Amino acid sequence: MTHLKPIRVGIIGLGGVAQVHLQAFELLVKENNHCVELVSVCDVRQDAVNATVSRVAEKGIEGVEGYTDFNTLLARSEIDLAMVLTPASTHKDIVNAAAISGCDVFCEKPIAVNEDDADAMLSICSESNVKLFYGSCYRYLPAIIKAKSMITEGAIGDVQLLTEQMIGGHGLAAYNELAPIHYPLGGPGGPGMGLVDHGVHLIDIFPWLCNSEIISAQGSGHVSGQAASSEYLLMHLANGAKGHLLYNAATFNTVLPNEGMFSGGQSYLNDSSVAEAGIWESAPGSISVYGSTGSLRIFHYTNALFLCNAQGQTQIPITGRQPFGHFATQLEDIAHVIHHNRAPSVSGEAGAVALKVLLQAYSPQGQSL
């Protein structure tokens, strides 16, 4: 793709998730990959803007424009793609403004805080004839990509159950949830490793892994501003499989010595902190996929994959950029889609579907989708 003109990108929102996206731009520069070009950044905090411009300049990304108002960025900065990395409650207004300005849009997860906002975003992007990409970065993790390939090839037979649980933290006294700017008080919300902010990843990839849509769901989700709680979601897929998520960030995990592993890449721990590659993780996050002839244990950030079947347990080799390099892989894919005028690999519609399923945890009975 080096012979094609780089996709010019403006980043709106320079909080925590923006740091891994910035790292992706820096990695591509280091690899001499010019599929994208970071030209502008925006945040309401001037100090964050200044720090980011200085940071990327040190990594060889010079001339980046800084703004504190996203409308000014959209009006003055000539970009092909706006990356909306702000809190979820702000997504609709920024995505809509970017679409009206005529550039394609990338929106981080979750796509919105309610279905009306998500629908409005899809509509304005369609009416403006711009692409809306959804930030399902898990689809670009090497261990998950390999697991999907194996499932498609029949390595574990018919998928029966997919599970993930994140239970732990540092107890109730140390519990923190994301601020109301992310998830308004009284609505769906919770901690960084809870159902809303983290589980939405799994809601997206469970049906994607086994190529079968979710047809109904029910559960119990945390309400922003209320006391810490356990959360769960049970999903019913069209192929008969079940997907189950279970979270609690206000207790302590029960892992025993030697149950962990050394991280094969950067990763998020169950308290939302970042671990560097090569350290010992006592409780690494993992996804289990159970089939009729075998099962997979996917350590998605630790970058390891195990096949378990009648022949025993086998570790499967993983190729590709180690985490957090998958954010660079995501950027490459987005650039490829825009260059060749194709439909997004992960569309805004996928984000809206994941949100609709998530919100069934807040419905008294759940419902068919």
C-alpha positions in Angstrom: 0.0 0.0 0.0 3.0 2.3 0.1 2.3 3.5 -3.5 -1.1 4.8 -2.4 -1.7 8.2 -0.9 -1.9 7.9 2.9 -5.3 8.2 4.5 -5.2 11.5 6.4 -6.5 11.0 10.0 -7.7 13.4 12.7 -8.1 12.0 16.3 -10.8 13.5 18.5 -10.4 12.6 22.1 -7.0 12.0 23.8 -8.0 9.9 26.9 -6.9 6.5 27.8 -7.9 4.6 24.7 -6.3 7.2 22.5 -2.9 6.2 23.8 -3.0 2.8 22.2 -4.3 4.2 18.9 -1.4 6.7 19.0 0.9 3.8 19.7 -0.4 2.2 16.5 0.4 5.2 14.4 3.9 5.2 15.9 4.4 1.5 15.2 3.4 2.0 11.5 6.0 4.8 11.2 8.6 2.6 12.8 7.7 -0.1 10.2 8.0 2.5 7.4 4.3 1.8 6.6 2.6 4.9 5.3 -1.0 3.7 4.8 -2.2 6.4 7.2 -1.0 9.8 8.2 -1.9 11.5 11.5 -2.5 15.2 10.7 -4.6 16.5 13.6 -5.6 15.8 17.2 -8.3 17.3 19.4 -9.2 17.3 23.1 -10.9 19.8 25.4 -7.8 19.8 27.5 -5.1 22.0 26.0 -2.4 20.3 28.0 -3.4 16.9 26.6 -3.2 18.3 23.0 0.2 19.8 23.6 1.6 16.6 25.2 0.3 14.5 22.3 1.7 16.8 19.6 5.1 16.6 21.4 4.9 12.9 21.9 4.2 12.0 18.3 6.8 14.4 17.0 9.4 12.5 19.1 8.3 9.4 17.3 8.7 10.9 13.8 5.2 12.2 13.3 5.7 15.9 12.8 3.4 18.8 11.9 0.4 17.4 13.7 -2.2 20.2 14.2 -3.8 20.5 17.7 -7.3 21.7 18.5 -9.5 22.0 21.6 -12.8 22.0 19.6 -13.8 19.2 17.3 -15.9 21.4 15.1 -12.8 23.6 14.4 -10.7 20.5 13.6 -13.4 19.3 11.2 -13.6 22.7 9.5 -9.9 23.5 9.2 -8.1 20.1 9.1 -8.1 18.3 5.7 -8.8 14.7 6.8 -10.1 11.6 5.2 -11.0 9.9 8.5 -12.1 11.2 11.8 -11.3 8.8 14.7 -13.8 9.5 17.5 -12.1 8.2 20.7 -14.1 10.3 23.3 -16.4 8.9 26.0 -19.4 7.0 24.7 -22.0 9.6 25.8 -20.4 12.1 23.4 -20.2 9.8 20.3 -23.4 10.8 18.6 -22.8 14.6 18.3 -19.2 14.1 17.2 -19.9 11.3 14.7 -22.8 13.2 13.2 -20.7 16.4 12.8 -17.8 14.4 11.2 -20.2 12.7 8.8 -21.8 16.0 7.8 -18.3 17.4 7.1 -17.8 14.7 4.5 -15.1 12.5 6.0 -15.3 8.8 6.9 -15.7 8.1 10.6 -14.2 5.6 13.1 -16.1 5.3 16.4 -14.7 3.5 19.4 -16.8 1.0 21.4 -19.5 1.1 22.6 -21.0 2.9 19.7 -23.4 4.8 21.9 -25.2 4.7 25.2 -28.6 4.0 23.8 -30.2 2.6 20.6 -31.7 6.0 19.5 -28.2 7.6 19.4 -26.8 4.6 17.5 -29.6 4.7 15.0 -29.1 8.4 14.4 -25.4 7.9 13.8 -26.1 5.2 11.2 -28.6 7.3 9.5 -26.5 10.5 9.2 -23.5 8.5 7.9 -25.7 6.8 5.3 -27.3 10.1 4.3 -23.9 11.8 4.1 -22.5 8.8 2.0 -19.6 8.3 4.4 -18.3 5.0 5.9 -18.8 4.4 9.6 -16.2 2.0 11.1 -16.8 0.5 14.6 -13.9 -0.1 17.0 -14.1 -3.8 17.6 -10.3 -4.2 18.0 -10.7 -7.8 19.3 -11.3 -8.9 15.7 -7.7 -8.0 15.0 -6.0 -9.8 17.9 -3.8 -12.6 16.5 -5.0 -15.3 18.9 -8.7 -14.6 18.2 -8.0 -14.5 14.4 -6.4 -17.9 14.6 -9.2 -19.3 16.7 -11.8 -18.1 14.2 -9.9 -19.8 11.4 -9.7 -23.1 13.4 -13.4 -22.9 14.2 -14.3 -22.3 10.6 -12.1 -25.2 9.5 -14.0 -27.5 12.0 -11.1 -28.0 14.4 -13.5 -28.2 17.4 -16.7 -29.4 15.6 -19.9 -27.6 16.3 -19.6 -24.7 18.7 -21.8 -25.3 21.8 -20.7 -22.6 24.3 -18.5 -19.5 24.4 -17.6 -17.9 27.8 -15.6 -15.2 29.4 -15.4 -14.0 33.0 -13.5 -11.2 34.6 -13.8 -11.5 38.4 -11.3 -9.8 40.7 -9.9 -6.4 41.3 -8.7 -5.2 44.7 -11.9 -5.4 46.7 -14.9 -3.2 47.3 -12.8 -0.4 49.0 -10.7 0.0 45.8 -13.6 -0.3 43.4 -14.1 2.5 40.8 -16.4 2.8 37.9 -16.1 5.1 34.9 -17.3 8.6 35.3 -20.7 9.9 34.2 -19.1 11.6 31.1 -18.7 8.0 29.9 -22.0 6.6 31.1 -24.6 9.0 32.5 -25.9 8.3 36.0 -28.9 6.1 36.1 -28.2 4.3 32.9 -25.9 1.4 31.8 -22.4 1.8 33.0 -19.8 0.4 35.4 -16.1 -0.2 35.6 -13.6 -0.6 32.8 -13.7 -4.3 32.9 -17.5 -4.6 33.4 -20.3 -5.6 31.0 -20.8 -2.3 29.3 -17.2 -1.1 28.7 -15.6 -4.5 28.2 -18.2 -7.1 27.6 -19.4 -5.3 24.5 -16.2 -6.7 22.8 -17.3 -10.2 23.5 -20.9 -9.6 22.4 -19.4 -8.6 19.1 -16.9 -11.5 18.6 -18.9 -14.4 20.0 -21.3 -14.6 17.0 -18.4 -13.6 14.6 -16.2 -16.5 15.9 -18.8 -19.1 15.0 -20.6 -17.3 12.2 -24.0 -17.3 13.8 -26.1 -14.3 15.0 -27.4 -13.7 18.5 -31.2 -14.2 18.5 -32.0 -13.4 22.1 -30.3 -12.4 25.4 -31.0 -11.8 29.0 -28.9 -10.8 32.0 -28.2 -8.2 34.7 -26.1 -5.1 34.1 -24.6 -2.5 36.4 -26.3 0.9 36.6 -24.0 3.9 36.6 -23.8 5.5 40.1 -25.2 2.6 42.0 -23.4 0.2 44.4 -21.0 -2.3 42.8 -22.7 -5.4 41.5 -22.1 -8.7 39.7 -23.1 -8.6 36.1 -23.9 -11.4 33.6 -25.3 -11.8 30.1 -26.6 -15.0 28.5 -26.8 -15.0 24.7 -28.6 -17.5 22.5 -27.2 -17.9 19.1 -29.0 -19.1 16.0 -26.8 -22.2 15.7 -27.8 -23.4 19.1 -24.7 -22.2 20.9 -24.8 -20.2 24.1 -22.6 -17.3 25.0 -22.0 -16.4 28.7 -20.3 -13.4 30.3 -19.8 -12.9 34.0 -18.1 -9.9 35.7 -17.4 -8.5 39.1 -14.6 -5.9 39.6 -15.3 -5.3 43.3 -13.8 -8.4 44.9 -10.7 -10.5 44.6 -9.9 -13.3 42.2 -9.4 -16.9 43.4 -6.5 -17.9 41.1 -3.9 -20.2 42.7 -0.1 -20.0 42.3 1.2 -21.0 38.9 -2.2 -20.6 37.2 -1.0 -17.6 35.2 1.5 -17.1 32.3 4.0 -14.7 30.9 2.4 -12.1 28.7 3.1 -12.4 25.0 2.1 -8.8 24.5 0.8 -5.7 26.2 -2.5 -6.4 27.9 -5.3 -5.0 30.1 -5.5 -6.5 33.6 -8.8 -7.1 35.4 -8.4 -3.7 37.2 -8.1 -2.0 33.8 -4.4 -1.2 34.3 -2.0 -2.0 31.4 0.7 -4.8 31.7 3.7 -4.8 29.5 4.9 -7.7 27.4 7.0 -10.3 29.2 5.7 -9.9 32.7 4.0 -12.7 34.7 0.2 -12.3 34.7 -1.3 -14.2 37.6 -4.9 -14.0 36.2 -4.7 -13.3 32.4 -8.0 -12.7 30.6 -9.1 -15.6 28.4 -12.0 -16.7 26.3 -13.2 -20.4 26.2 -14.9 -21.9 23.1 -16.4 -25.3 23.7 -17.2 -27.6 20.7 -18.5 -31.1 20.0 -15.0 -32.5 19.2 -12.7 -30.1 21.0 -12.4 -26.8 22.8 -10.2 -23.7 22.6 -8.8 -21.5 25.3 -7.9 -18.1 23.9 -5.6 -15.8 25.9 -6.4 -12.9 23.7 -4.0 -10.3 25.1 -1.4 -12.7 26.5 -1.2 -13.9 22.9 -1.6 -17.7 23.5 -4.0 -20.3 22.1 -4.6 -23.9 23.3 -6.6 -26.7 21.6 -8.0 -29.3 23.9 -9.4 -32.6 22.4 -9.3 -36.4 22.7 -5.5 -36.2 21.8 -4.8 -33.9 24.7 -3.8 -30.3 25.0 -1.8 -28.5 22.3 -0.5 -24.9 22.1 -1.2 -23.4 18.7 1.5 -21.2 17.2 0.4 -17.5 16.8 1.6 -15.1 14.1 1.1 -11.4 13.6 1.8 -8.3 15.6 1.7 -9.0 19.3 -0.8 -6.8 21.3 -1.2 -3.8 21.3 0.0 -4.1 17.7 -3.4 -5.2 16.7 -4.5 -1.5 16.7 -2.0 -1.0 13.9 -3.5 -3.9 12.0 -6.9 -2.3 12.5 -5.6 0.9 11.0 -4.1 -1.0 8.0 -7.5 -2.6 7.3 -9.4 0.7 7.6 -6.9 2.3 5.1 -7.3 -0.6 2.7 -11.1 -0.3 2.8 -11.1 3.4 2.2 -8.5 3.2 -0.6 -10.5 0.5 -2.4 -13.9 2.0 -1.5 -15.2 -1.2 0.1 -17.6 -1.7 2.9 -16.0 -1.5 6.4 -14.8 -4.9 7.7 -16.4 -3.9 11.1 -19.3 -1.5 10.4 -21.3 0.8 12.5 -24.2 -1.6 12.1 -22.1 -4.2 14.0 -21.7 -1.7 16.8 -25.4 -1.1 16.9 -26.2 -4.8 17.1 -23.7 -5.3 19.9 -25.3 -2.4 21.8 -28.8 -3.8 21.3 -27.7 -7.1 22.7 -25.9 -5.5 25.6 -29.0 -3.5 26.6 -31.0 -6.8 27.1 -29.2 -7.0 30.4 -31.2 -4.0 31.4 -34.5 -5.4 30.2 -36.6 -7.2 32.9 -37.2 -10.2 30.7 -34.7 -9.9 27.9 -36.1 -10.4 24.4 -35.6 -11.8 21.0 -33.6 -9.6 18.7 
